[in-house]
Structures are given as C-alpha cells and as structure tokens.
Amino acid sequence: MTPQELITGSTLCIEDHKIAEILTGVPDDAMQDQVIDAMGDWVAPGLIDIHVHGALGIDTMQATHEDIHTIARYFASHGVTSYLLTTWSAEEEKILGALKTVKSCPQPADGAQHMGVHVEGPYLNPDHRGAQRMDLIRKPDPEEYGKWFAMDVVKLATIAPEMEGSKEFIQAAIKNRVEIAIGHSGASYEEVVEAADQGVRQVTHMFNGMAGLHHRAPGTLGGCLADDRLFAQIICDGVHIHPQMVKMAVRAKTPDRTILITDAICGTGLPDGEYQFDGQEMKVVDGIPRTPEGGLSGSTLTLDRAVKNSMEFTGLPINEVLPMATAVPAKAMGWEGRKGTLSPGADADIIILDNAYQVRLTIIGGRVVYLKDHTQN
C-alpha cells in the first residue's frame, strides 16, 4: 500500500535511507543486497502521530533525551515512524524548557523520529479547557510565543481563535511556517471560517474540547466539519468519540481530510493506576485516563490500534483508512512526498502489517528498528 495504491508481486528498493524504486517481481541480483521477504503481509508507509504527549510514565513536559528515546522505541513498536511531541498548558519557563529539550535531542538510532513539537495550550478558551489546568491558561503573549518561534522547533500549535490576541498569534505562526489547529475552543461558525481564511488548516481532536453542533448555530464543531480547508484530527478509541460519530465525521470530512491521532498520555503502555505529572493528576481505569473530576484526560491509544478501530467503526477497507495515519498527516504538516508514502525519493520509513493488521516490522530511514518479539539495531 503506497498507501492509496495496492501493488502486488513487486520489490521495494531502499538505498541511502531513501526509497529508490519499486520494481515488478524480484530482481536477479537481489541476493547481493539485504532482502526482507514480507511473506504475503502488507508493506506500508510508517505511521505518523502529530498529537502525542507521552507513554511509559514519560511526559513531554518533563522528558529527558533518554526519555524521548525510550518512548520513540515504544512508538516504533506500534508502527509509528514520525511524531510530534505535544505539550500541555504550563508556565512559560516549563514550556520553553520542553522545547529546548526536544530541539537538542538527537534522533534515536532505534526508534521513531521526533519531528518537532505540537504546542497544545496555553492559549485556549477556559470554558473548553478539558483536562488542561485553568490557572495556566492565558491570552497569547507575543513576547512568549516569539521565543517559541525563534527556536524553530514548534511545528504545530493549537489555539482558540476567538480569544483576544489570537489573530496576531496566527499571523506570527504562519510567518514562521508553523501550522495552526483550532482546539479547546468555543468559536462561532463565523470565527472558524475567519480563522481558516487567515490560514489555519487543522482541528485539534475534533468533537473533544470544543463547542458542539446546533442546527441553527453550527458553532465550532459545525465550522470544523463544514470547512473543507480544515484537516480534522480525531481520537479513534471508541471512548472520546462514539464509533458512529467517527463514521459520520469521516463521511463529512472524507478520509482525505481526516487525521488519526492518539493524544496518548504518560500512562500509555502501563497498567491501570494513578499518575501525576506537572501538578496534574489522572486515574487510568480500563485503559481510560480521567481527571479527579471524571473528565477525559488524553488516551492510552496506540496509532496501530486507531487504524484498526477506524476500519471497524467506518466499514472502510485498510487502503482507505491507512492514509489517515500516513499520507494525510504528512500533507497537513507539509511533509508530503517525504513522509507517509512509498514512492521514489521518500524517506525509507516502512512498516509490515500481518493480515490482522498487527505491526510485524518497522523500518526507519532504511534501518530495521523493530521486529516483532525483539528489536534490531
């Protein structure tokens, strides 16, 4: 799966960390090279998660270089080859500290590549803050976000476009080649359209943390569903959004404008229990993280599971769902042609899925980093 096209009886050739070509059949001189036989399984582009906070007890806000490499290996075991470390609302120095850590962190030799940072907050609508701390939400501050953009590590930022100072923030972000997502917002339909007119192109976990839909006042959700310029991130765990609403959302946005994300938090990959990070508490029961007040607080979803869930919820085949975790996020982030595709010149980020869509092998930059039941450097 390229991912849109299905090709059989062929050989994908990798050279110098890139995809060189896709040949019909098996070349005569193939034995001169390292050969991986997919044995009838699916060969596909590596998955891309542009909204993930952490896993294995690790959160972006406190992560060290070693921590980032640890979660990178975990993500690779679930087919993720590229991702954006995502922050929470926090004090200015803590956000800057997280950005500096990611900026200085070398790419791991045996895990997913971090592509920068998704800043989720603090410029949100307090009425739609979700699990974000009320005392840390504030208006956009040019002096603060100017420091973010000067570091050239922020690649995506979530903002409530109806808040004072948001228009100036959006202008500055676009000038610095930062993608913007509407999220934790109570914007009217008209304000959503105005934000899209400004250049906003994404929606953060659509349905969650935003004003809902009304037939006479479409509101934030209505604007996000209706505006074809907007890519919509969705958390497809069956908890954040009812399966039938996932089906309706994909019908409305189409797979070409839908992005699967995990919004995974530090409890991901760990047993149920109580977790705390940066003054925020959550309790994970049956894999569902909630605040002490009972609200949802991210997820423990993995992206390979999100792909399988999406197939189940929508009834769509793998080749129509897979782009939502590969080519579509790549296009939304401006990585089109480099990430999320099996085509000559693209990065050799590749996964092999068995017939149950379980990740059997992960290749990043031409290197095998995960083989089911053990890892390989």
C-alpha positions as CSV (number, residue, x, y, z in Angstrom):
1,M,0.0,0.0,0.0
2,T,1.6,3.2,-1.1
3,P,-0.8,3.9,0.8
4,Q,-3.5,4.8,-1.7
5,E,-2.5,2.2,-4.3
6,L,-2.2,-1.5,-3.9
7,I,0.7,-3.1,-5.7
8,T,1.4,-6.9,-5.7
9,G,4.3,-9.1,-6.8
10,S,6.8,-6.3,-6.5
11,T,10.1,-5.3,-4.8
12,L,10.6,-2.1,-2.9
13,C,14.2,-1.0,-3.1
14,I,15.9,1.2,-0.4
15,E,19.2,3.0,-0.9
16,D,20.9,5.7,1.3
17,H,18.0,5.9,3.7
18,K,15.5,6.6,0.9
19,I,13.1,4.7,-1.2
20,A,14.9,4.2,-4.6
21,E,12.3,2.5,-6.7
22,I,9.5,-0.1,-6.8
23,L,10.2,-2.9,-9.2
24,T,8.0,-5.6,-10.7
25,G,8.9,-9.0,-9.4
26,V,12.2,-9.8,-7.8
27,P,15.4,-8.6,-9.5
28,D,18.0,-11.2,-10.4
29,D,20.7,-9.5,-8.3
30,A,18.6,-9.1,-5.2
31,M,20.6,-11.6,-3.3
32,Q,23.6,-9.2,-3.4
33,D,21.6,-7.0,-1.0
34,Q,19.8,-7.4,2.3
35,V,16.5,-8.9,1.4
36,I,13.3,-8.8,3.6
37,D,10.5,-11.2,2.5
38,A,7.2,-9.7,3.5
39,M,5.7,-13.3,3.2
40,G,2.4,-12.1,1.8
41,D,1.9,-9.4,4.5
42,W,1.1,-5.7,3.9
43,V,4.0,-3.4,3.2
44,A,3.0,0.2,4.0
45,P,4.4,3.7,4.9
46,G,5.3,4.3,8.6
47,L,2.5,5.8,10.7
48,I,2.7,9.5,11.7
49,D,1.3,10.7,15.1
50,I,1.1,14.5,15.2
51,H,-0.5,14.7,18.7
52,V,1.0,12.5,21.4
53,H,2.1,13.6,24.9
54,G,3.9,10.5,26.1
55,A,3.9,6.9,27.2
56,L,5.5,4.5,29.7
57,G,5.3,7.0,32.5
58,I,7.0,9.7,30.4
59,D,5.5,13.1,29.5
60,T,6.8,15.7,27.1
61,M,6.9,18.4,29.7
62,Q,9.5,16.6,31.9
63,A,11.2,14.3,29.3
64,T,15.0,14.0,29.1
65,H,16.8,12.9,25.9
66,E,16.8,9.4,27.3
67,D,13.1,9.5,28.0
68,I,12.4,10.7,24.4
69,H,14.4,7.8,23.0
70,T,12.5,5.4,25.3
71,I,9.1,6.5,24.0
72,A,10.4,6.6,20.5
73,R,11.2,2.9,20.7
74,Y,7.8,2.2,22.1
75,F,6.1,4.2,19.3
76,A,8.1,2.3,16.6
77,S,6.9,-1.0,18.1
78,H,3.4,0.2,17.2
79,G,4.3,1.3,13.6
80,V,4.9,5.0,14.3
81,T,8.0,6.3,12.4
82,S,7.4,10.1,12.8
83,Y,5.7,12.1,15.5
84,L,5.3,15.4,17.2
85,L,6.0,15.6,21.0
86,T,3.0,17.5,22.4
87,T,3.0,19.9,25.3
88,W,0.3,20.9,27.8
89,S,-0.6,24.4,29.2
90,A,2.2,25.3,31.7
91,E,4.3,28.2,33.0
92,E,6.4,30.0,30.4
93,E,9.7,28.5,31.6
94,K,8.4,25.0,31.6
95,I,7.2,25.2,28.0
96,L,10.5,26.7,26.9
97,G,12.3,24.0,28.8
98,A,10.4,21.3,26.9
99,L,11.1,23.0,23.6
100,K,14.8,23.2,24.3
101,T,15.0,19.6,25.3
102,V,13.3,18.4,22.0
103,K,15.4,20.9,20.0
104,S,18.6,19.5,21.3
105,C,17.6,15.8,21.4
106,P,19.4,13.7,18.7
107,Q,17.3,11.3,16.7
108,P,17.4,7.8,18.1
109,A,19.0,5.0,16.1
110,D,16.4,2.6,17.1
111,G,13.1,4.5,17.3
112,A,10.6,6.9,15.8
113,Q,11.8,10.3,14.7
114,H,10.6,13.3,16.6
115,M,9.7,16.0,14.0
116,G,9.4,18.8,16.5
117,V,6.8,20.0,18.9
118,H,3.0,20.4,18.9
119,V,2.2,23.2,21.4
120,E,-1.3,22.5,22.8
121,G,-2.0,25.4,25.0
122,P,-1.8,27.7,26.9
123,Y,-3.8,30.0,24.5
124,L,-7.1,28.2,25.0
125,N,-10.7,29.0,25.9
126,P,-11.0,28.3,29.6
127,D,-14.6,27.1,29.1
128,H,-13.4,24.3,26.9
129,R,-10.1,23.5,28.6
130,G,-10.8,19.8,29.1
131,A,-8.0,18.4,31.3
132,Q,-5.8,21.5,31.0
133,R,-5.3,23.5,34.2
134,M,-7.4,26.6,34.5
135,D,-4.7,28.6,36.3
136,L,-2.2,28.1,33.4
137,I,-4.5,29.2,30.5
138,R,-3.7,32.7,29.3
139,K,-4.0,35.1,26.4
140,P,-1.4,34.9,23.6
141,D,1.7,36.9,24.6
142,P,3.9,38.0,21.6
143,E,7.0,38.0,23.8
144,E,6.3,34.4,24.9
145,Y,5.4,32.9,21.6
146,G,8.1,34.9,19.8
147,K,10.6,32.8,21.8
148,W,9.0,29.6,20.7
149,F,9.1,30.5,17.0
150,A,12.7,31.7,17.3
151,M,13.8,28.2,18.3
152,D,12.4,26.7,15.1
153,V,11.2,23.6,16.9
154,V,7.4,24.3,17.1
155,K,5.7,22.8,14.0
156,L,2.1,22.8,15.1
157,A,0.2,24.9,17.7
158,T,-3.4,24.7,19.0
159,I,-5.3,27.9,19.7
160,A,-8.8,29.1,20.4
161,P,-9.2,31.6,17.5
162,E,-12.0,33.5,19.3
163,M,-9.7,34.6,22.2
164,E,-8.1,38.1,22.3
165,G,-4.7,38.2,20.6
166,S,-5.3,35.0,18.6
167,K,-5.3,36.8,15.2
168,E,-1.8,38.2,15.8
169,F,-0.6,34.8,17.0
170,I,-1.9,33.1,13.9
171,Q,-0.2,35.7,11.7
172,A,3.1,35.2,13.5
173,A,2.8,31.4,13.4
174,I,2.2,31.3,9.7
175,K,5.1,33.7,9.1
176,N,7.3,31.2,10.9
177,R,6.0,28.2,9.0
178,V,4.1,26.8,12.0
179,E,0.8,25.0,11.3
180,I,-2.2,26.1,13.4
181,A,-5.1,24.0,14.7
182,I,-8.4,25.1,16.2
183,G,-8.9,23.5,19.6
184,H,-10.2,23.9,23.1
185,S,-12.4,26.5,21.5
186,G,-15.9,28.0,21.7
187,A,-15.6,29.8,18.4
188,S,-18.7,30.6,16.4
189,Y,-19.1,29.1,12.9
190,E,-18.1,32.5,11.5
191,E,-15.0,32.7,13.7
192,V,-13.9,29.2,12.5
193,V,-14.3,30.3,8.9
194,E,-12.4,33.5,9.6
195,A,-9.5,31.5,11.1
196,A,-9.4,29.3,8.0
197,D,-9.3,32.5,5.9
198,Q,-6.2,33.5,7.9
199,G,-4.5,30.2,7.1
200,V,-5.5,27.9,9.9
201,R,-5.6,24.4,8.4
202,Q,-6.2,21.9,11.3
203,V,-8.6,21.0,14.1
204,T,-7.3,19.5,17.3
205,H,-9.2,16.3,18.4
206,M,-12.4,17.3,16.7
207,F,-15.5,16.9,18.9
208,N,-13.5,17.0,22.1
209,G,-12.8,20.3,23.9
210,M,-15.0,22.5,21.6
211,A,-18.5,23.9,21.4
212,G,-20.9,21.4,19.9
213,L,-23.2,21.4,16.9
214,H,-26.7,23.0,16.7
215,H,-28.8,23.1,13.6
216,R,-29.4,26.9,13.8
217,A,-25.9,27.7,15.2
218,P,-23.3,25.4,13.7
219,G,-20.7,26.6,16.2
220,T,-17.1,25.4,16.5
221,L,-17.9,21.8,15.5
222,G,-20.1,22.8,12.7
223,G,-17.4,25.1,11.2
224,C,-14.8,22.4,11.6
225,L,-17.0,19.8,9.9
226,A,-18.1,22.1,7.1
227,D,-15.0,23.9,6.1
228,D,-13.2,21.8,3.5
229,R,-9.9,23.6,4.1
230,L,-9.5,22.1,7.6
231,F,-7.9,18.8,8.4
232,A,-9.6,17.2,11.4
233,Q,-7.7,15.2,14.0
234,I,-9.8,12.5,15.7
235,I,-9.1,10.2,18.7
236,C,-10.4,6.9,17.4
237,D,-10.5,4.9,20.7
238,G,-14.3,4.4,20.9
239,V,-14.3,6.5,24.1
240,H,-13.6,10.1,23.1
241,I,-16.0,9.7,20.1
242,H,-18.8,7.2,19.7
243,P,-18.0,4.8,16.8
244,Q,-21.0,6.0,14.8
245,M,-19.8,9.6,15.2
246,V,-16.4,8.6,13.8
247,K,-18.2,7.1,10.8
248,M,-20.2,10.3,10.4
249,A,-17.1,12.5,10.8
250,V,-15.1,10.6,8.2
251,R,-18.1,10.9,5.8
252,A,-18.3,14.6,6.4
253,K,-14.5,15.4,6.2
254,T,-13.7,12.4,3.9
255,P,-10.5,10.3,4.5
256,D,-8.5,13.0,2.6
257,R,-9.2,15.5,5.4
258,T,-9.2,13.2,8.5
259,I,-6.1,12.6,10.6
260,L,-5.9,9.8,13.2
261,I,-4.1,10.8,16.4
262,T,-3.6,9.2,19.8
263,D,-3.4,12.1,22.2
264,A,-1.7,9.5,24.3
265,I,-0.5,10.4,27.8
266,C,2.2,9.1,30.2
267,G,0.0,6.2,31.3
268,T,0.1,4.6,27.8
269,G,1.7,1.2,27.8
270,L,1.3,0.8,31.5
271,P,-1.2,-0.9,33.8
272,D,-4.2,0.9,35.1
273,G,-3.4,3.2,38.0
274,E,-2.9,6.7,39.3
275,Y,-0.5,9.0,37.5
276,Q,0.7,12.5,38.2
277,F,2.7,14.9,36.0
278,D,3.4,18.6,36.5
279,G,0.8,19.0,39.2
280,Q,-1.9,17.3,37.2
281,E,-3.5,14.0,38.4
282,M,-5.2,11.3,36.4
283,K,-6.5,7.9,37.1
284,V,-6.5,5.2,34.4
285,V,-9.3,2.6,34.7
286,D,-9.8,0.0,31.9
287,G,-7.3,2.0,29.9
288,I,-9.3,5.2,30.1
289,P,-7.5,8.2,31.8
290,R,-9.6,10.7,33.7
291,T,-9.1,13.7,35.9
292,P,-10.2,13.6,39.5
293,E,-13.4,15.3,38.4
294,G,-14.1,12.5,35.9
295,G,-13.2,14.3,32.7
296,L,-11.2,12.6,29.9
297,S,-7.5,13.3,30.0
298,G,-5.9,12.2,26.8
299,S,-5.9,8.5,25.9
300,T,-3.8,5.3,26.1
301,L,-4.4,4.6,22.5
302,T,-1.7,3.5,20.1
303,L,-1.8,4.5,16.4
304,D,-1.9,1.0,15.0
305,R,-4.9,0.3,17.2
306,A,-6.5,3.6,15.9
307,V,-6.2,2.3,12.4
308,K,-7.9,-1.0,13.2
309,N,-10.6,0.8,15.2
310,S,-11.2,3.2,12.2
311,M,-11.7,0.2,9.9
312,E,-14.2,-1.3,12.4
313,F,-16.1,1.9,13.0
314,T,-16.4,3.2,9.4
315,G,-16.5,-0.1,7.5
316,L,-13.8,1.2,5.2
317,P,-11.0,-1.0,3.9
318,I,-7.4,-0.7,5.0
319,N,-6.3,1.2,1.9
320,E,-8.9,3.9,2.6
321,V,-8.1,4.1,6.3
322,L,-4.3,3.9,6.3
323,P,-3.8,7.3,4.6
324,M,-5.4,9.0,7.6
325,A,-2.4,7.9,9.6
326,T,0.2,8.4,6.9
327,A,-0.2,10.5,3.8
328,V,-2.9,12.8,5.2
329,P,-0.9,14.0,8.3
330,A,2.1,14.3,6.1
331,K,0.2,16.6,3.8
332,A,-1.3,18.6,6.6
333,M,2.2,19.2,8.1
334,G,3.9,20.0,4.8
335,W,5.9,16.7,4.7
336,E,4.2,15.4,1.6
337,G,6.5,13.4,-0.7
338,R,8.9,12.9,2.1
339,K,6.8,11.1,4.8
340,G,3.7,8.9,4.7
341,T,4.3,7.4,1.3
342,L,6.0,4.6,-0.5
343,S,7.4,6.4,-3.5
344,P,10.9,7.1,-5.0
345,G,12.7,9.8,-3.1
346,A,10.7,9.5,0.1
347,D,12.3,8.6,3.4
348,A,12.5,4.8,3.8
349,D,10.0,4.7,6.7
350,I,8.2,1.5,6.3
351,I,6.1,-1.0,8.2
352,I,5.0,-4.5,7.6
353,L,1.5,-5.5,8.9
354,D,0.2,-9.0,9.1
355,N,-3.3,-10.0,8.0
356,A,-4.7,-9.0,11.4
357,Y,-3.0,-5.5,10.9
358,Q,-0.5,-6.1,13.7
359,V,2.9,-4.5,13.3
360,R,5.4,-7.2,12.4
361,L,8.4,-5.0,11.4
362,T,9.3,-1.3,11.4
363,I,12.0,0.3,9.3
364,I,13.0,3.9,9.8
365,G,15.4,5.6,7.4
366,G,16.2,2.2,5.9
367,R,17.1,0.7,9.3
368,V,15.1,-2.1,10.9
369,V,14.3,-0.8,14.3
370,Y,11.6,-3.2,15.4
371,L,10.9,-6.9,14.6
372,K,8.1,-8.5,16.4
373,D,9.2,-10.2,19.6
374,H,12.6,-8.5,19.6
375,T,14.3,-5.3,18.4
376,Q,17.2,-5.0,16.0
377,N,19.7,-2.1,15.7
